[in-house]
Amino acid sequence: MSVHVIDEANRCLGCANPRCRENGCPIHTNIPKMIKLFKENQMMEAAEMLFANNPLSMVCSLVCNHESQCEGNCVRGIKGEPVHISSIENYISDSCFERLELKPAPSNGMKAAVIGAGPAGITIAIILALKGYSITVFETHDKIGGILRYGIPEFRLPKSILDRYYKKMRELGIKFRPNFSIGGSTGIQDLLNDGYKSVFIGTGAWRPRKLGVPGETFGNVFYAINYLNNPDVYELGDKVAIIGAGNAAMDVARTAIRHGSKEVVVYVRGEEVSASKSEFEYAKVDGVKFEYKKQIVRILDEGPVFLDTETGEETLVPADSVIIAISQVPQDRIVTHEKDLKLNEKGNLYTNESGETSLPGVFASGDVVTGAKTVVAAVAVSKQIAEDMDRYMREL
Ligand SMILES: Cc1cc2nc3c(=O)[nH]c(=O)nc-3n(C[C@H](O)[C@H](O)[C@H](O)COP(=O)(O)OP(=O)(O)OC[C@H]3O[C@@H](n4cnc5c(N)ncnc54)[C@H](O)[C@@H]3O)c2cc1C
């Protein structure tokens, strides 16, 4: 094991005002209690507490931006190295996951539908199943996970974790309809007509944001979200130019290198990348190169043309492939189908403070509401919306 979790746990000061939890963790994981239970050999209790607070604890322990969240707020980090909280959480939630005894409440006879099996949908499905609802999850892809499976690469988040979640969810009695999109032959009204008391929309943000430059439709140009969906089917060639400098761009670059591309360069418009420090550092270690102050002007069959914002010069950079990684926005399949679903001022799905959309009984959260964000943000808000859905259905 690369990090010795027992040593790390022993370094925790057990602060009376734990900044790691209060300031650092978007879902307020009780980190001091987790570490205390772990040190007292009560790991199952720690795992149960973690799961109850955040059903995706195992995932978050791997993919959250710990350096700016829990670990970034650890008092130990002021003068030295922060406690490696994520490794402790991962050790606990991973080793106890199969042994978690989830005890659903007796059936309350009500059905709820969940559209989308990403972090938001998984959270809602688990919480409502535990409250005694009969849950059916509708998912466009063949497997659960959303971006966790079809976006974040295997080397950062093993897909076997999502298979374990699927098993756990089946044990809770959750039903799945894979390879099935809502908004085509079947709409939300069909679900309500069939007796689902409430519907949850957690369809994420899968429409690539466009650059809006000439050449974007050429055969040598791809979008990050499409490439990461299944990198094996792409032949990028030796030289790959990546436009965008966030975490998705780092995932694309590191994946392209692992698939054999020899010269992978990220072109950054400003002077700094927007990716987290650790993702940036890993990309450099993997051999990714960075060019700064390069603004894309157009894309040719031979490669992208950049304006150097310092010198004002335009240059063609020869490349076999160009990948655009400048974020995603929600697809509008459901919205187009359901004319009564309103959008918010950002063009995402509108919800009120209880997570209810403009259609009564239809709730939503995650990226489809907020635009591209994070796993922990999707889980944190979905936790609250599961409670709102429960209240709504009980009051019917
Ligand atoms: C490349 C990349 C890397 C990322 N890395 C990180 C990271 O390291 N850490 C982090 O915290 N966040 C990361 N994120 C962001 C994070 O993954 C998302 O914020 C999170 O997955 C949002 O969860 P969600 O449930 O709202 O949506 P999604 O994960 O997008 O899931 C939505 C699901 O709905 C399904 N769906 C869509 N339309 C329909 C329909 N009509 N009918 C049925 N099903 C439908 C989709 O197939 C999908 O399975 C990353 C994002 C990307 C793109």
The ligand as a Gaussian input file, in Angstrom:
#p B3LYP/6-31G(d) Opt

LIG

0 1
 C      -14.018000      13.715000     -17.990000
 C      -14.630000      14.098000     -16.682000
 C      -13.925000      13.885000     -15.515000
 C      -14.479000      14.232000     -14.282000
 N      -13.747000      14.005000     -13.166000
 C      -14.282000      14.304000     -11.967000
 C      -13.553000      14.055000     -10.775000
 O      -12.421000      13.592000     -10.807000
 N      -14.142000      14.352000      -9.585000
 C      -15.405000      14.858000      -9.517000
 O      -15.902000      15.077000      -8.406000
 N      -16.104000      15.126000     -10.622000
 C      -15.585000      14.852000     -11.851000
 N      -16.304000      15.097000     -12.979000
 C      -17.678000      15.628000     -12.855000
 C      -18.659000      14.541000     -12.365000
 O      -18.391000      13.313000     -12.989000
 C      -20.100000      14.970000     -12.597000
 O      -20.308000      16.214000     -11.941000
 C      -21.093000      13.937000     -12.037000
 O      -20.913000      12.690000     -12.661000
 C      -22.535000      14.417000     -12.231000
 O      -23.416000      13.413000     -11.821000
 P      -24.881000      13.298000     -12.444000
 O      -25.512000      12.116000     -11.809000
 O      -25.572000      14.603000     -12.373000
 O      -24.673000      13.029000     -14.004000
 P      -23.906000      11.929000     -14.867000
 O      -22.761000      11.344000     -14.163000
 O      -23.661000      12.610000     -16.163000
 O      -25.005000      10.779000     -15.081000
 C      -26.161000      10.996000     -15.850000
 C      -26.695000       9.655000     -16.341000
 O      -27.962000       9.866000     -16.991000
 C      -28.014000       9.067000     -18.168000
 N      -28.990000       9.682000     -19.071000
 C      -28.878000      10.866000     -19.732000
 N      -30.024000      11.124000     -20.426000
 C      -30.868000      10.091000     -20.179000
 C      -32.204000       9.785000     -20.596000
 N      -32.894000      10.616000     -21.377000
 N      -32.778000       8.629000     -20.167000
 C      -32.083000       7.773000     -19.338000
 N      -30.796000       8.021000     -18.913000
 C      -30.211000       9.165000     -19.320000
 C      -26.575000       9.105000     -18.684000
 O      -26.339000       8.019000     -19.569000
 C      -25.793000       8.990000     -17.377000
 O      -25.589000       7.649000     -17.009000
 C      -15.772000      14.794000     -14.235000
 C      -16.478000      15.033000     -15.409000
 C      -15.921000      14.699000     -16.624000
 C      -16.692000      14.959000     -17.883000

